[in-house]
């Protein structure tokens, strides 16, 4: 008996020593706020087997941890595993952190998704009239929220939604992966988002938003799987993101026709840096077509696109109203494009038949500089609106190598006004050359969102 006790004690000592020698995995991250309290989804009954539905566990976790909002906030840790869940809401002063081997799987049971009203600046569902399904991760009227991880994955399992959309069987608009509304101080970073039912990341009616370090992947034929859609937001920073999608990699918006005009909340002070995009049927950066609340002060820099339909595309039309002005683009590296520059005032797709045909958009102050593109079918397609020309367009230091089977005429221009300098092939006569023209770009440190301090958290 004595010998047995000795062996047991030795076993505990050796085992304890072995545990002490195991190096803890680093779970550090950079965020707008660190939290005083931490819990795991396991603490709320979560099961990461890929089959057990964890919607209730996530909802209870957020509800419980929301009580620490006035006591340093809280973070919810999602460990390795496959965590099947339906839609759940976030709370203020809260961090959702996904381990690098954690996968959130969106439920494919369409009937279980809650419904929410159409966005007031849209007045109408995108896929069908009326309401829309709540996004997988959703929040409204929040302050100080972080959604991040060690490059953990959120999988929208969107195929079932794409099939319903293609078959015109949807009664409501598809959900997004992440949507944050009417909120301030938001960070979405260091995640992999795959197979979203529709848009991936949609901050709307919000301010002081940072979106960085995302990998967003969807089949290039998947419908409306836009990467990042800042919508009626002020002070937004989008940087270091990689997007492969079936629609625009970044789409800047501010409401649809008469609803956007009435709501009147523009997107302004938006910075986009170091974006890499693959989207054969859409744009690296699209502005519009829903821009009826106005879009102003957009700064895009260091944009790489491969096999993408167009570089920067501005989409609007009669009935949109609103404005797009003071857009600054610097440093595009483009490979195999249909169009490098595409501005169109002929975009239809109205919310309903109640739009005002006299609501004409203002497009002014569009600046492009330092652009290199190769294997291009057409350099530019610039189409204003008769009686409503698009003005103050500037292009400088642009070199475009045309494809072997390029269009006969590299440029098409109507109802636009502007200037150019050192552009090859030379643009149309509506953008006459001026030798000393160097299109504007604001100083890199002048964007207000760049002053947002970040902390080292764990």
C-alpha positions in Angstrom: 0.0 0.0 0.0 2.9 2.4 0.9 4.6 1.6 -2.4 1.4 2.2 -4.3 1.0 5.6 -2.7 4.6 6.5 -3.5 4.0 5.7 -7.2 0.8 7.7 -7.3 2.5 10.8 -5.8 5.4 10.5 -8.3 2.9 10.1 -11.1 1.2 13.3 -10.1 4.5 15.2 -9.8 5.7 14.0 -13.2 2.3 14.7 -14.9 2.2 18.1 -13.3 5.7 18.9 -14.5 4.8 17.8 -18.1 1.8 20.1 -18.1 3.9 23.0 -16.9 6.3 22.5 -19.7 3.6 22.7 -22.4 3.9 26.1 -24.1 0.6 27.9 -24.1 -0.7 28.9 -27.5 -0.5 32.6 -28.1 -4.0 34.1 -28.7 -2.9 37.7 -29.0 -4.6 40.2 -31.3 -4.8 43.9 -31.9 -8.1 45.6 -31.3 -9.8 48.9 -30.6 -10.6 47.7 -27.1 -9.4 44.9 -24.8 -11.8 43.2 -22.4 -11.7 42.5 -18.7 -13.8 39.3 -18.8 -13.5 36.2 -21.0 -15.6 33.1 -21.5 -15.7 30.2 -24.0 -18.8 29.0 -25.9 -18.2 25.7 -24.1 -19.2 27.4 -20.9 -22.7 27.9 -22.4 -23.1 24.3 -23.7 -21.7 24.8 -27.1 -20.8 21.6 -29.0 -18.3 21.9 -31.9 -19.1 18.7 -33.8 -20.6 20.3 -36.9 -24.0 18.7 -36.3 -25.3 20.2 -33.0 -27.1 23.5 -33.4 -25.5 26.1 -31.2 -27.8 29.1 -31.8 -29.1 29.1 -28.3 -25.6 28.8 -26.8 -24.4 31.8 -28.8 -27.4 33.8 -27.9 -27.1 33.0 -24.2 -23.4 33.7 -24.2 -23.9 37.2 -25.7 -26.7 37.9 -23.2 -24.7 36.8 -20.2 -21.5 38.6 -21.3 -23.4 41.7 -22.1 -23.8 42.3 -18.4 -20.1 43.2 -18.2 -20.4 46.1 -20.5 -19.9 48.7 -17.7 -17.2 46.6 -16.1 -14.5 46.4 -18.8 -16.5 44.5 -21.3 -16.3 40.8 -22.2 -15.0 38.5 -25.0 -16.4 35.2 -26.2 -13.8 32.7 -27.3 -14.8 30.1 -29.9 -12.2 27.2 -29.7 -11.3 24.7 -32.4 -14.3 22.8 -33.8 -17.2 23.2 -36.2 -19.9 25.3 -34.6 -23.3 25.0 -36.4 -25.5 28.0 -35.6 -28.3 30.2 -36.8 -28.4 34.0 -36.6 -27.4 35.6 -33.3 -27.0 39.3 -32.2 -24.0 40.9 -30.6 -23.9 43.4 -27.7 -21.9 46.5 -26.9 -18.3 46.4 -25.4 -18.0 42.9 -26.7 -15.4 40.8 -28.7 -16.2 37.7 -30.6 -12.9 35.8 -31.1 -12.6 32.7 -33.4 -9.6 30.4 -32.9 -7.7 29.7 -36.1 -9.2 26.2 -36.2 -12.7 27.3 -35.4 -15.4 27.3 -38.1 -18.8 28.9 -37.6 -21.2 27.0 -39.9 -24.4 28.8 -40.9 -27.6 26.8 -40.5 -29.1 25.7 -43.9 -32.6 25.5 -42.5 -34.0 28.5 -44.2 -37.3 28.4 -42.2 -35.4 28.9 -38.9 -33.8 32.2 -39.9 -35.5 35.3 -38.2 -36.9 38.0 -40.4 -36.2 41.8 -40.1 -37.6 44.8 -41.9 -36.1 46.2 -45.1 -33.4 48.8 -44.6 -35.1 52.2 -44.4 -32.8 53.7 -47.1 -33.8 50.9 -49.4 -37.4 50.5 -48.6 -37.6 47.2 -50.5 -35.8 43.9 -50.4 -33.0 43.2 -52.8 -34.1 39.7 -53.7 -37.8 40.1 -53.1 -40.3 42.7 -51.9 -40.7 43.1 -48.2 -38.5 41.9 -45.4 -35.2 40.1 -45.3 -33.5 37.3 -43.3 -31.3 38.5 -40.4 -27.6 38.2 -41.0 -25.7 35.3 -39.4 -23.9 37.8 -37.0 -26.0 40.8 -36.5 -26.1 43.9 -34.3 -27.8 47.2 -34.1 -27.4 50.3 -31.9 -24.1 49.1 -30.6 -20.9 50.7 -29.3 -17.4 49.2 -29.2 -17.7 45.8 -31.0 -14.9 43.6 -32.2 -15.3 40.5 -34.4 -11.9 38.9 -34.9 -9.8 35.8 -34.5 -6.7 34.0 -35.5 -8.0 33.8 -39.0 -10.9 31.5 -37.9 -13.6 30.8 -40.5 -17.2 31.8 -40.9 -18.8 29.5 -43.5 -22.2 30.7 -44.8 -22.9 27.4 -46.6 -24.6 29.5 -49.2 -25.3 27.0 -51.9 -28.9 26.4 -50.7 -29.5 30.1 -50.8 -28.0 30.5 -54.3 -30.2 27.7 -55.6 -33.3 29.3 -54.1 -32.4 32.7 -55.6 -31.7 31.3 -59.1 -35.0 29.4 -59.0 -36.8 32.6 -57.9 -38.2 30.8 -54.9 -37.2 33.2 -52.2 -39.9 35.1 -50.4 -37.4 37.4 -48.6 -33.9 38.8 -49.2 -31.0 36.5 -48.4 -29.0 37.1 -45.2 -25.5 38.4 -45.0 -22.7 36.9 -43.0 -22.0 40.0 -40.9 -24.2 43.1 -40.6 -23.8 45.9 -38.1 -26.3 48.7 -38.1 -26.6 52.1 -36.3 -23.4 51.5 -34.5 -20.1 53.2 -33.6 -16.5 52.0 -33.1 -16.7 48.7 -34.9 -13.8 46.3 -35.9 -14.0 43.3 -38.1 -10.6 41.7 -38.7 -8.4 38.6 -39.2 -11.1 36.2 -40.4 -11.8 33.9 -43.3 -15.3 34.3 -44.7 -16.5 31.7 -47.2 -19.7 31.0 -49.2 -21.9 33.7 -47.9 -25.6 33.5 -49.0 -25.2 37.1 -50.3 -23.1 40.1 -49.2 -20.3 39.2 -46.8 -19.7 42.2 -44.6 -22.3 45.0 -44.4 -21.7 47.9 -42.0 -24.7 50.3 -42.4 -25.7 53.6 -40.8 -22.5 53.3 -38.7 -19.3 55.3 -37.9 -15.7 54.7 -37.1 -15.5 51.2 -38.7 -12.3 49.2 -39.3 -12.3 46.2 -41.6 -8.9 44.6 -42.1 -7.1 41.4 -42.7 -10.1 39.5 -44.1 -9.9 36.6 -46.6 -13.3 36.4 -48.4 -14.0 33.5 -50.8 -17.0 32.5 -52.9 -17.4 30.9 -56.3 -17.1 33.5 -59.0 -20.5 32.5 -60.3 -22.2 32.8 -57.0 -24.9 35.5 -57.0 -24.4 38.9 -55.2 -21.6 37.6 -52.9 -20.1 41.1 -52.6 -17.0 41.2 -50.3 -17.3 44.4 -48.2 -20.2 46.9 -48.6 -19.9 50.1 -46.5 -23.3 51.6 -46.7 -24.2 55.1 -45.3 -21.2 55.0 -43.1 -18.8 57.7 -41.9 -15.1 57.2 -41.2 -14.4 53.7 -42.5 -11.1 52.1 -43.0 -10.8 49.0 -45.2 -7.3 47.6 -45.6 -5.3 44.4 -46.3 -8.2 42.3 -47.6 -8.2 39.5 -50.2 -11.5 38.9 -52.0 -12.6 36.3 -54.6 -16.3 36.7 -55.2 -19.2 36.5 -57.6 -19.8 40.3 -57.4 -18.0 43.5 -56.5 -15.0 43.0 -54.1 -15.9 46.3 -52.4 -19.2 48.0 -53.1 -19.8 51.5 -51.7 -23.4 52.3 -51.1 -25.9 54.8 -49.5 -29.5 53.8 -50.3 -31.8 53.2 -53.2 -33.7 55.7 -55.2 -36.4 57.7 -53.4 -35.7 55.8 -50.1 -32.1 56.7 -50.1 -32.8 60.3 -51.0 -35.4 60.6 -48.2 -33.1 58.9 -45.6 -30.3 61.2 -46.6 -27.3 59.5 -44.9 -24.2 59.6 -47.1 -21.1 57.4 -47.1 -18.2 59.7 -46.5 -14.5 59.6 -45.4 -13.9 56.1 -46.7 -10.3 54.8 -47.0 -9.5 51.5 -49.0 -5.9 50.3 -49.0 -4.1 47.2 -50.2 -7.1 45.4 -51.6 -6.5 42.3 -53.8 -9.5 41.2 -55.8 -10.6 38.5 -58.2 -14.1 38.9 -59.7 -14.5 38.1 -63.4 -18.0 39.5 -63.7 -17.8 42.6 -61.4 -15.5 45.4 -60.1 -12.6 45.6 -57.7 -14.3 48.7 -56.3 -17.9 49.7 -57.2 -19.5 52.9 -56.2 -23.2 52.5 -56.4 -25.5 51.6 -57.9 -27.4 52.4 -54.7 -25.9 55.8 -54.0 -29.0 58.0 -53.5 -27.9 59.2 -50.1 -24.6 60.4 -51.5 -21.0 59.2 -51.5 -18.2 61.6 -50.8 -14.4 61.5 -50.0 -13.4 58.0 -51.0 -9.7 57.3 -51.1 -8.5 54.1 -52.6 -4.8 53.2 -52.8 -2.7 50.2 -53.8 -5.4 48.1 -55.5 -4.5 44.8 -57.2 -7.0 43.0 -59.4 -6.6 39.9 -61.4 -9.2 38.5 -63.9 -11.7 41.1 -62.7 -14.2 42.8 -65.0 -13.3 46.4 -64.1 -11.1 48.3 -61.8 -13.2 51.2 -60.4 -16.8 51.3 -61.5 -19.2 54.0 -60.7 -22.8 53.0 -61.2 -25.8 55.3 -61.2 -28.8 56.4 -63.4 -31.8 58.6 -63.8 -34.0 58.3 -60.6 -31.0 57.7 -58.3 -30.5 61.3 -57.3 -27.7 61.8 -54.7 -24.1 62.4 -55.6 -20.6 60.8 -56.0 -17.9 63.4 -55.5 -14.3 63.6 -54.4 -13.1 60.1 -55.3 -9.4 59.7 -55.2 -7.7 56.5 -56.6 -3.9 56.1 -56.5 -1.8 53.0 -57.5 -3.8 50.3 -59.3 -2.1 47.1 -60.6 -4.5 45.4 -62.9 -4.2 42.1 -64.9 -6.7 40.8 -67.5 -9.5 43.2 -67.4 -12.5 44.0 -69.5 -12.5 47.7 -68.6 -10.0 49.6 -66.5 -12.4 52.6 -66.0 -16.1 52.3 -66.2 -18.5 55.0 -65.2 -22.1 54.6 -66.2 -25.3 56.7 -65.9 -27.4 54.0 -67.5 -27.8 51.7 -64.6 -31.4 50.7 -63.9 -32.6 48.2 -61.3 -35.0 50.5 -59.4 -36.4 49.6 -56.0 -39.9 50.1 -57.4 -41.9 52.2 -59.9 -42.1 55.2 -57.5 -38.8 56.7 -58.3 -38.5 60.3 -59.5 -37.4 60.5 -63.1 -36.2 64.0 -62.4 -33.8 62.9 -59.7 -30.5 63.2 -61.5 -27.2 62.2 -59.8 -24.2 64.5 -59.4 -21.0 62.8 -60.4 -18.0 65.2 -59.9 -14.3 65.1 -58.9 -13.2 61.6 -59.9 -9.4 61.3 -59.8 -7.2 58.4 -61.0 -3.5 58.4 -61.0 -0.6 55.9 -61.2 -2.4 53.0 -62.9 -0.8 50.1 -64.7 -3.0 47.5 -66.5 -2.2 44.7 -68.9 -4.2 42.4 -71.1 -7.2 44.8 -71.3 -10.1 44.5 -73.7 -11.1 48.2 -73.4 -9.4 51.0 -71.6 -12.4 53.0 -70.6 -16.2 53.3 -70.9 -17.4 56.6 -69.6 -21.1 57.3 -70.0 -22.7 60.3 -68.3 -26.3 61.3 -68.6 -27.6 63.6 -71.4 -28.2 67.0 -69.8 -26.4 65.8 -66.6 -22.7 65.4 -67.6 -20.2 63.9 -65.2 -17.6 66.5 -64.5 -14.0 67.0 -63.2 -12.7 63.6 -64.2 -9.0 63.4 -64.0 -6.5 60.7 -65.1 -2.8 60.9 -64.9 0.2 58.5 -65.3 -1.9 55.7 -66.7 -0.4 52.9 -68.8 -2.7 50.3 -70.3 -1.5 47.3 -72.4 -4.3 46.1 -74.6 -5.1 42.5 -75.2 -4.5 40.7 -78.5 -8.2 40.7 -79.2 -9.0 44.1 -77.7 -11.8 46.3 -78.9 -11.0 48.4 -82.0 -11.5 51.7 -80.1 -10.0 51.6 -76.6 -12.1 54.4 -75.2 -15.8 55.3 -75.3 -16.9 58.6 -73.8 -20.3 60.4 -73.7 -21.5 63.3 -71.5 -18.4 63.5 -69.5 -15.9 66.4 -68.9 -12.3 66.3 -67.6 -8.6 66.2 -68.3 -5.8 63.7 -68.7 -2.0 63.6 -68.5 0.4 60.9 -69.6 -2.3 58.4 -70.4 -1.6 55.6 -72.9 -3.5 54.8 -75.0 -4.7 58.4 -75.2 -8.2 58.9 -74.0 -11.1 60.4 -75.9 -11.4 64.1 -76.8 -13.7 64.8 -73.8 -10.6 64.2 -71.5 -8.1 66.4 -73.3 -4.4 66.1 -72.4 -2.7 68.7 -70.1 1.0 68.2 -69.8 1.3 69.5 -66.2 -1.8 67.8 -64.7 -1.2 65.5 -61.7 -4.5 64.3 -60.4 -5.2 65.0 -56.7 -4.8 62.5 -53.8 -5.1 63.7 -50.2 -2.2 63.2 -47.8 -2.2 59.7 -46.5 -2.5 60.6 -42.8 -5.4 63.0 -43.2 -8.2 60.5 -42.9 -9.8 60.7 -39.5 -10.2 57.0 -39.1 -6.4 56.5 -39.3 -6.1 58.2 -35.9 -8.1 55.3 -34.2 -5.8 53.8 -31.5 -5.3 50.0 -31.4 -4.3 47.9 -28.4 -2.6 44.6 -27.9 -5.1 42.2 -26.4 -5.2 38.5 -25.6 
